[in-house]
């Protein structure tokens, strides 16, 4: 069976440690956006970054995967 995500492109596989880090980062970002809104700033979260291209453009070295 083919999932919707698999139909449109490759679905990234990330480690459990990276999954936890992403979730915690998003919770912090949510609170930051709420605080900025409370101060009268318009905010909007974004997603869909091409991480490989971003790392290449910012000269971020590749990381080693955690077994």
C-alpha positions in Angstrom: 0.0 0.0 0.0 1.3 3.4 -1.0 0.8 6.3 1.4 0.0 9.8 0.2 3.4 11.1 1.3 5.2 8.3 -0.5 3.1 9.0 -3.7 4.2 12.7 -3.9 7.9 12.2 -2.9 10.3 10.6 -0.5 9.2 10.6 3.1 12.2 11.5 5.3 13.2 9.1 8.0 14.5 10.6 11.2 15.8 9.0 14.4 13.8 8.9 17.6 16.3 11.4 19.2 15.9 13.8 16.3 12.1 13.4 16.5 12.1 14.4 20.1 14.4 17.4 19.4 12.1 18.6 16.6 9.0 18.3 18.8 10.7 20.2 21.7 11.9 22.9 19.3 8.4 23.3 17.8 7.0 23.7 21.3 9.5 26.5 22.1 8.8 28.1 18.7 5.0 28.0 19.5 5.6 29.9 22.7 7.8 32.4 21.0 5.1 33.1 18.4 2.5 33.4 21.1 4.7 35.9 23.1 5.4 37.9 19.9 1.7 38.1 19.2 1.0 39.2 22.7 3.4 42.2 22.0 1.4 43.1 18.9 3.6 41.5 16.2 2.1 39.4 13.4 3.6 35.9 13.3 3.3 32.9 11.1 5.1 29.5 11.4 6.7 28.1 8.3 7.7 24.6 7.2 8.9 22.8 4.1 12.6 23.8 4.1 14.9 21.9 1.8 17.4 20.9 4.6 20.1 19.6 2.2 20.1 22.9 0.2 20.0 24.9 3.4 23.0 23.1 4.9 24.9 23.5 1.6 24.1 27.3 1.4 25.0 27.9 5.0 28.0 25.6 4.9 26.7 23.4 7.7 28.8 20.2 7.9 27.0 16.9 7.6 26.2 15.2 10.9 26.8 11.6 11.9 23.7 9.5 12.5 23.1 8.2 16.0 22.8 4.4 16.1 
